[in-house]
Every structure is written in structure tokens, then in C-alpha cells.
């Protein structure tokens, strides 16, 4: 049964389904679209003849919403199954109802068409969430009460919180454990062992929106979310920071590799997290040099506490001419991160896109300088990158503390 709106009817405009990984969100969204297309009560009083399917990207929309094991093609009995035309990004039901597939990467594609219903999948991970959502609202102009179902693993995205607070929104919550009977027992056991009770687990398994780390966390989620952008501006400097592991085998700490740049406005922009887990020195060195080339960086900044000159030597085996700045930690991780956290608080650091694993380390960073007992390799590389951008350039600070 669909939820009731505040007036006790099904006359809601947005139905937000918050759920953990594998909680059944995709199946629920697909079943709702099926009911809309076929006019199945109590989800619909008549067939919605034009439906929008909006995914994170076009490939993900097709692979998950349409062709996946819980997607639209799989859930219909043969006599109801829509005809799928991949070249047209379109499904057509026997009664003439049509669903069109869209990518949230291209909000302007929603200009022109009109719909009676829409399914938005993983909205909290859309890079251009605000622009895409706004364009969709203008297109929902068919039928008596155009409705949208949003299925997503939650993140503290400003837009998502605004949709949830809207008086026309109803909310359902589901956890990974709720759907355990349809998931591999080994997956459930391992995922609970690794992430049960952690903030990342509460978000990705329990479907909770985690606003901020409890206690004396150094970084706040809203600092990142409120300043996040989709496209990098023109940058004056770009660096690739490397925090190498002590050893190079499968159980080693990861090699943190983060790319950041400095804009003309005086803001720093985090561009990429290329961190590698359990790789040999030549592999992480190759990844660092690849990032240097991909982003046309000015230099590689490498911590040498653990490897000394060996770190530089490994990188130069890949590219003998790449500029390298060696840095050495003389203070604890918490103290090194404090001025960087202050820059985030001032709105002086911007993430270009989403970096889930890096951001999880930021928000779970403890006063002992560790993240759940492990070295914060991604965060270490981030701190080195932003610190390098803060250093004086041509006699003046590159990134000033205000």
C-alpha cells in the first residue's frame, strides 16, 4: 500500500523512499511505475500515459531501473511487459503508456516533455541534483495530481532534506536487514561485521541521514554539502598529494592519492580521490603520475615519513621528470588537519563532485588521528594537498586563513 498524505488521502506529490543498500528500493520504485502505467489501484486511479525515469546517469538508469534484476522488464508478467527500445531510451506498455529514460547529468533534456508521473533513483548521488529536480518539476503537468517517487540511499543533501520537509511529501524508510531474506547470507554477515554500528553503516545499511559526527568531530557534513559544485572553475594551481603506505600487499593501508586545485577566487577545489588499496609501490606511483597527467597538475606532493627518498625514487621510475615536493609530518594528524578543517568551516574548500569514501573518513576522524582504528589515508592525502595550496606562492599566501 502507498502511504497516505497528511490529509489522509493518496494525494501526495512526492514519495521519498529512504533505504539502505539492497533494501528493496529499486523493486519498490519499479512496482510503483508498473502500477502507474497500468492504472492499478490503490496506487493509481487511471493509467499515467507519460512517465519519466530519471537515473544518476543514462547507463545506470538502464542497468538498474530498466534492465536490472529488480528493474521494470523483470517485474512484469509476459502479458504486461512493456516493449523496450534502447535506442530511443523508451518503454511502451500494451495500453500505450510510455516511460522515457533520462540522465540526471543532463537536466536540459527535461525541457519540453511533460509527464503525469516520475521515478527518480538515487537522487542523493546526482551530480546536478538541483538543476535536474527543478526541470522535472516544470515537466510534471499531466493528470490530476502528478506524482514522483524518489528511491535513494540517503545522504545529507540539502535538496533531499528540502524535498522531505515539503508538505506534499510522504516518507518511507527501509533497511538492508528488512530485505535480508533476498540477500546472500554471507553478504549480510560481512557487511554487518565491517560497518555495523558505524556512521557509514547507519547511512548505507539503515538508510539514515547522518548530519554530523557526534562528539568532537573536526569536520562537519554541512560544510561540504553546502559548498559542493558540479564543474570545476579555472584553476591557477593543481597538486596531486600522495600518502604512501608502509608496505605494499593486500592488507596494507591504502595509498592516499587526492587531487586539489586553487581558484582565482582564493578557494581550494577538491577534484579527485584516486586512492588505491593494497597495491605495490610501482602501482600507486603509476596512479599518482596518471593523476598528475590527467589533471595537468603543477606537481606531486608526497609524504616521505615512512619511505624517505624511496618514495621519490619509486615515482621517478614512472616519470623521471615529474616535479615532486617532499613533505614530512612533524605534528600529529589531528593538529595537521585543524587548519584545513577551519578552511572548510569558512567555506574556502569546495568539493567538485562526490567522494564518498574520502568524506566518510573526514566525518569519522577521531582525536587519536585514526578512523575506526585505521589510518585515514585519504584524509591524510587531502590535508597534504590543501596544505600545499596554502603555502606562499611568489611571496604571498596562496590560500589565506580568514
NUMAR-712003 format. One record per atom (N, C-alpha, C): z, x, y. Coordinates in pm, whole numbers, plus 50000, padded with zeros to 5 digits. Layout:
<bados>
ZXY/...
</bados>
This chain:
<bados>
500005008349880/500005000050000/500005008750126/499195004950226/499255012350352/500535008950426/500975017550516/502205014650591/501965003950695/503054998050742/502984987850845/503154994150982/502454988751081/502654993051219/503984987651268/504344991251389/505644987251444/505764972151460/504624965251472/504674950551485/504664943451351/504784951051240/504844945151107/503514941951045/502424946151109/501084943751055/500454957051015/499214956050966/498474968150934/497644972851054/497974968251174/497174970951292/497434984151360/497764994451283/497945007751339/496575013851371/496585024251453/495345031451485/495255044651409/496375051651396/496375064551326/497395064251213/496995068651096/497915070150983/497965085050950/499075091350979/499245105650955/499985107650824/499325114250728/499945117550600/500305132350600/501575135450611/502055149250609/502455152650466/501945163550415/502265166950276/502155181650248/502865186150145/502785199950101/501505202650024/501315215249987/500135218949909/500165211949774/499065205649739/498985198849610/499765185949603/500165180549717/500985168249717/500185155649694/498865156549696/498025144749674/497425139149802/497445146849911/496915142050039/495415138950029/494665147949966/493225146149958/492875133549881/493555131549769/493285119449689/493605106949770/494725107249843/495105095649924/494055092850032/493585103450099/492565101550202/491275096150145/490855101350029/489625096849967/489725082349922/490865078549867/491055064649824/491015055149944/491565059450057/491525051050176/490095049150225/489305060050224/487905058850266/487145049550172/487395050850044/486755041949946/487075027349978/488345024550008/488755010950040/488085005950168/487935014950266/487275011050390/485805007950366/485135016450291/483695014650268/483405001950189/484304998550097/484084986950011/484824974550056/485594975650166/486304964150219/487414959250127/488174968450068/489194964849970/490524961950038/491044949950018/492364946450072/493454953249990/494644956050049/495044953150187/494684964150285/493904974050240/493554985050329/492504981050431/491694971050398/490624966850489/490384951850472/490004945350580/489654931150574/488164929150560/487414939950577/485974939650561/485484953950552/484244955650507/483724969150489/483504975950624/483944988250635/483634996650751/482295003350724/481284999450799/479925003850766/479585017750819/480385022850911/480165036450962/481495043950961/481555055050886/482795062650868/482525077350897/483475083650964/483385098150991/484315105650898/483815116450840/484615125450758/484655138950830/485815142750882/485905154850963/486805164950892/486225176450857/486975187050791/487095199350879/487865208950832/488105221150908/486785228350938/485915229350839/484545234350854/483645225350772/482345226850789/481415218750711/481545221950562/481655234750529/481785238550388/483055232950326/484155233550399/485415228250345/485395213150335/484755206550430/484635191950423/483885187850297/482775194650269/482005191450149/482785194850022/483375206850019/484015211649897/485275204049864/486015199449964/487295192849940/487185177749950/486665172750062/486675158350087/485635150750004/484535157249974/483435150349905/483315154849760/483145167849735/482815172749602/484015177149521/485195178049581/486375183049512/486875173749403/487835178649324/488345170849210/489085158349257/489525158049382/490145146049437/489295140049547/488045144649556/487155140149663/486475126949634/485655122749727/485065109349722/484165107149601/483395117049561/482495115049448/483255113349318/484425119449308/485155119449181/485965106749160/486385100049268/487345089049252/486695075449230/485375074449246/484705061549229/484265059349085/484385047249034/483715043948907/482205044248930/481415045948824/479965047648840/479295036648920/479725024248906/479035013248974/479345012649123/480375020149168/480735020149310/480375033249379/480035043449302/479895056849357/478805057349464/479105063549579/478095064749684/477025074949649/475855073049707/474765082649693/474985093949794/475005106049742/475325117649825/474065125349858/473815127649986/472675135350033/473195147650108/473385158850037/473965170850101/473175175550223/471845174450218/471025179350329/471265171250457/471665158750439/471935150150555/473435149250587/474255156050504/475715155150520/476165140550521/475705133050424/475875118550429/476115112550291/476985102450286/477185094350165/476865079850199/476175072950107/475815058950128/476255050750008/477075040450032/477565031849924/476535020949892/476655014949775/475705004349736/475624992849836/476724990249910/476704979350008/476144983450144/475684995950156/475095000650280/476025008250372/477335008850339/478275016550420/477915031350414/478035037950527/477645052050537/478815060250591/479065071650526/480035081450576/479295094150611/479525099150732/478875111250779/479895122550785/479485134650741/480385146150735/480235154550862/481385158450919/481395166451041/482335178251027/482045188651103/482915200451108/483715200251237/485015202651228/485855203451347/485495215551433/484695224851378/484225236251455/483205232151560/482635220251546/481565215751636/481885201951694/482815201151788/483215188151844/482045180451905/481075187551964/479975180652030/479095172751933/479185175751804/478405167951707/478895153551699/480095150951752/480645137351752/480235129551877/479475135751964/478925128452079/477735120152031/477695107352064/476565098952027/476855089151915/477285093851795/477535084251687/478765075651714/478885064751641/480035055951654/480505051551516/481805048751507/482415046351376/483455035251384/483725029751266/484815019951250/486025026251186/485855038051126/486965044751058/486655059651049/487715067651030/487535082051017/488635087850932/488285098250857/489265106150780/489205120450831/490335125450880/490445139150930/491325147050834/490765157450774/491515165250676/491965178550734/493235182150709/493845194750754/493675197050904/493975186650980/493845187451126/494675198751185/495845201551127/496715211951182/496105225851172/495005227351097/494335240251084/492995240751157/492655230051229/491395230151304/491485240151418/490485248551434/490485258151545/490255251151679/489455240851680/489155233751805/489695219551796/490975218751761/491585205851729/491535196051846/491945200351963/491995191252078/490615185852113/489645194652124/488305190252163/487705180952059/487895184051930/487325175751824/488005162051820/489335161951831/490055149251829/489635140351946/489495146352064/489105138452181/487715132452162/486755140152114/485405134952093/485395123751989/486245125151887/486315114751784/486835101651842/487805102451933/488365090251990/487295081952063/486405088852134/485335081652205/484345075252108/484255080751986/483295075551889/483845063951806/485165061851807/485775051151728/485725038051807/484565031551802/484365019651884/483705008051809/483765008351676/483224997351597/484344989551529/484104976951500/485104968751431/486204963851523/487154956651466/488254950951544/489304961451579/489694969251480/490714979651501/490234992451432/489465000851501/489055013551440/490285021851403/490265027451282/491435034551233/491075048551185/492085057551192/491925071351150/493045074851054/492695081150943/493705087150855/493635102250871/494785108350894/494905122850906/495705127950787/495105136350706/495815142550593/495965157350623/497195162250628/497375176150667/498695181850619/498675194650586/499915202150573/500365205050716/501595201450751/501965201950894/502205215950945/501875217751071/502235229351149/502665224151286/503465231451360/503955226251488/502885226651596/501735220551566/500625219851659/500925209251764/500735212751889/501045203451998/500285190351982/499015190951947/498215178951930/498775170151818/499105176351704/499635168551592/500915161351631/501785168051704/503035161751747/502765150351845/501745151751929/501395140952021/500845128851946/500015131351844/499485120251764/500625113051694/501555120651637/502685114651565/503575106351657/503675110651783/504545103451879/503865091151938/502565089651918/501835078351974/502325065251912/502445054951994/502965042051944/502005035451846/500755039851844/499795034351749/499705041951619/500655051051594/500615059551475/501705055751377/501355055451250/502335054251142/502285067051060/503395070650998/503525083750934/504015082150790/503385089350699/503845090250561/504095104850528/505085107650444/505405121350406/505415122650255/504925134050206/504895136550063/505095151450040/505725154749930/505995168749898/505175173049776/505065185949757/504385191149639/505065186349512/506405185949516/507165181749398/506875167249362/506525158849460/506205144849432/505015143449338/504145153449339/502925152949258/502955162949144/504165167049105/504305177649004/503645174148871/503595161348836/503015157448707/501515160448700/500875162248814/499445165148817/499155179848847/500205188148850/500035202348880/500495210848763/499965222948753/500335231848644/501825235448652/502575233848543/504005237348544/504265251748589/503375260948549/503555274948588/503425276548739/502505268848799/502355269248945/503615264449013/504165253248967/505375247749028/506525257449016/506685263548900/507805272848880/507665285148969/506465290648977/506255302849054/506365300249205/505795289049249/505805286149392/507225283149440/508025276849355/509415274149391/510225287149389/509905295849294/510625308649286/510365316949411/509125317049456/508765325549568/509155319549703/508955306449717/509055300649851/510095289549866/510735285849757/511755275349765/512875279249860/513205270449954/514285272950047/513905281050169/512685286450173/512255294150290/511585284750390/511415289550514/510755281450614/509295278950577/508635289250522/507255287350480/507175277050368/508145277250276/508185267450169/508435253450221/509315252050317/509575238750374/508315233150440/507505242050499/506275237450561/505195234750458/504935244350369/503805243550279/504065235350153/505335233550114/505665225849993/506285212450026/507175212250125/507875199950159/507215192050270/506225197850334/505495190550438/506295188550565/507215197650595/508005196450717/507325203950832/507525198950952/507115206351070/508285215151110/508085228251103/509145237851134/508955242451278/509875238551364/509745241451506/510135255651541/511235260351489/511715273751526/512685278651421/512765291651408/513705297651315/515125295451363/515995291451272/517385289251307/518075302651333/519155302151406/519925314151432/519325321951547/519295335251534/518895343951643/517485349451622/516555340651588/515195345051570/514625350751699/513805361051686/513275367751804/512055360551860/511235354551774/510005347951816/510135332851799/509515325251886/509545310651882/508135305351858/508045295251773/506735289851738/505995284351860/506705277551949/506005271252060/505415281652155/505945294052156/505325304352238/503905307052189/503735306952058/502415309652000/501515297352010/502055285851969/501245273751965/500755269552103/501595270452202/501225265652336/500165274352402/500065287052359/499115296252422/497875298852336/497805293052218/496715296052125/495375291452183/494335299752163/492985296152206/492025298152089/490775294252110/489785294652003/488795306152015/488505310252137/487485320552160/488045331352251/487845343752214/488395354752294/487615356252424/488295360252532/487605363052658/487035377252657/486465381252769/486015395052783/487245404052785/487215414852708/488385423452695/488105437352747/489115443152812/488985456552869/489265467352765/490195464652675/490555474352571/490825466852441/490535473152329/490835467552197/491375478752109/492445475952038/493005485851946/493185479551808/493145488151707/493455484151569/494725491651530/495795484451500/497055490751464/497245490451313/497735501651258/497915502951114/499355506851084/499995499350998/501335502450950/501215505250800/501005517950760/500675520950619/501895520050528/501675516750400/502765516350304/503125530450257/504315531750198/504745544750147/503925548850025/503645538949939/502885541549817/501665532549813/500825534349713/499595526649704/499365520549569/500205511249526/499965504249400/500235489349422/500065481249316/500095466649330/501395461249386/502515468149360/503805463249406/504265469849536/503405477749597/503745484249723/503855473849834/504545477949943/504465469950064/503005469250107/502655458850179/501285457650228/501035467850338/499775470850362/499385479050477/499045469550589/499905468950692/499655460250805/498495465350889/497505456850914/496345460250998/496125448551093/496355450551221/496225439951321/495365444951437/494475436251483/493585439351595/494035431451718/494145438051832/494535431351956/493795437652073/493625429752179/492905434652296/493595430752425/493185437052533/493745434452665/492685428352754/493005416652812/492065409952900/492235413953045/491245410453128/491295413853270/492445406853340/492905395553283/493995388053345/495355394553323/495395405053239/496665411353208/497325405753085/496645396553018/497175391152893/496655399252775/497455399452669/497025405552544/496575394552449/495565397652367/494985387852276/495005393352135/495665386252043/495665390051902/494385384551840/493565393351784/492225389751741/492075388251590/492835395951512/492635395551367/493825401651296/494065396651174/495035402551081/494255406550957/494025419450939/493255424650826/494175431250722/495435427350717/496435433350629/495995432850483/496265443650409/495935444650267/497195446850185/497275440550068/498425442049980/498085450849861/498965460549834/498865468549712/497565475849695/497085482449798/495815489749789/496045504849801/495125512449746/495175526949756/494895531249900/495335543349938/495135547850077/493695547150125/492735550950039/491335550650084/490865536450112/491475526550043/491065512650065/491595507350198/492905509750228/493385504650356/492795512450472/492505525450450/491855533150556/490455527650584/489735524150479/488395518250496/488475504950568/489515496950536/489685484150603/489995486050751/490805495950784/491145498550924/489915502951002/489105511750944/487895516451011/486895504951025/486815496250923/485915484650931/486335475651047/487645473451064/488115465451176/487765472051309/487935485351315/487585492951435/486115490651472/485255490851371/483815489051397/483485474351428/484055465251351/483745450951369/484085446151509/485205450951562/485665446251693/485315456051806/484555466551772/484165476551871/485395481251949/486415485151873/487695488951932/487615502651999/488605505452082/488675518252150/489315528952062/490265524751977/490935534551892/491735527651783/492165535651686/493105531251584/494475537051618/495485528651615/496865532851638/497575532651503/498055543951456/498615544851321/500035550151324/500945542951258/502315547851244/502315559151140/503005569951170/502975581651081/504375585351031/505335576351045/506695579550997/506705582950849/505955574950769/506025576650625/505075587350573/503915589150641/502905598150585/502565610150668/503095611050790/502785622450874/501295624250894/500835636650887/499415639750908/498535634050797/499135630450684/498345624950573/497675611850613/498365603850695/497795591150739/496505593550817/496555602650913/495355605750990/494275611550898/494665620150805/493695626450716/492955616050632/493685605850582/493065595650499/492045587650580/492395584450705/491465576950790/490235585250821/490425598150848/489295606750884/488375609350765/488865607350644/487995608350528/486965597150528/487325586050591/486405574750601/485475576550722/486045580650835/485275582850957/485915594551032/485255605851031/485835618051091/485955617151242/485195608151303/485125607851450/485905596351514/486535587751434/487225576351492/488425581151574/488615576251698/489775580251778/491065574651717/492065583151701/493335579051640/494475583151732/495375573651755/496635576551824/497755575351722/498485586051700/499595585751605/500865581651678/501605572351619/502865567751678/503965569351575/505165571951624/506305574151535/507475565551582/508075558251489/509195549551522/510465557651542/511085555951658/512365562651685/513495552651700/513135539651698/514135529051708/513925519351592/514905510751569/514795500851464/513725490551495/513285483351391/512215473551405/512575462651506/513815457951503/514235447251594/514105451851739/514595463851768/514545468951905/513105471151950/512245475851859/510845477751894/510155464551923/510585454051853/509925441051868/510415433251990/511575436452042/512155428752152/511255427852275/510695439052326/509815437752444/508545429952415/508065430452291/506895422552254/507245407752252/508405404252199/508855390352199/508995385252342/509465393752432/509595389752572/508245386352633/507215393952596/505865391052644/505375377552593/505665374352467/505315361152414/506035350252494/507305352352522/508085342352597/507505340052736/506915350452794/506315349352927/504895343952923/504385341052804/503015336252793/501975347052811/502345359752787/501455370952810/500725375552685/501005369052570/500295372352445/499695359452390/498425360152355/497685348352310/497075351152173/497205341752080/496545343151950/495195336051956/494145343451922/492805337851918/492545333151775/492825320451749/492785315151614/494175315051552/494225312751421/495495311551349/495645322751248/496835328051240/497145338851147/498425335051074/498295326550973/499445320350910/500445330350854/499975340550783/500905349950720/501575358750824/500845363050923/501435370951031/502485362651105/502135350451138/503045342051215/504285338251133/504115336751002/505285334150917/506265345650924/505765358050925/506665369550939/507335369751075/506605366251179/507195366051313/508375356451320/508215344551264/509225334251280/510375335751180/510165344051078/511205346250978/511845360050992/511535367051099/512005380651123/513525380551150/514265388451072/515735388451082/516225400751157/517495400051197/518075410851276/518175424051200/518115423351067/518135435850990/516755442450984/515785436551056/514455442351060/513605439150939/513985428950863/513235425450742/512895410650743/511995406750655/511595392850637/511875389050493/512915380950473/513345377150338/513505389450249/514115399850307/514425411950232/513305421850219/512135418950277/510985427850265/510565433250401/509815444050398/509325449950522/508295440850588/508415438550719/507465429850791/506205437350831/505365440750733/504225449550755/503255444250860/502965431250853/502035425350950/502645425751090/503915421851098/504595421851227/504695435951284/504975445851198/505035459651243/503715463751309/502615460351244/501305463951299/501065456551431/501465443951438/501335436351563/502095443251676/503335447251648/504155453751750/503505466751797/502975474751703/502325487151742/501095484351828/500315474251792/499095471051868/499435466952011/500405457952026/500755453052160/501465463852241/502265472052174/502915483152244/501885492952298/500845495652218/499785504652264/499085499052386/498905485952391/498255479752506/499165479652628/500475480852607/501435480952717/501535494552783/501075504952715/501235518552768/500355520652890/500745529552981/499975531653105/498555536153078/497655530653155/496245534653149/495815538653290/495315550853305/494885555853436/496005554453539/497225557653496/498335558153590/498985544953620/498585534153553/499215521253578/499475514253445/500475505353441/500765498453316/499595489553276/499235490153150/498165481453101/498645467153088/499865465353046/500405451853027/501845452153075/502085447053190/503395448353253/504355437453206/505605440953195/506665431153171/507005424653303/506865411453311/507135404353436/508575399453441/
</bados>
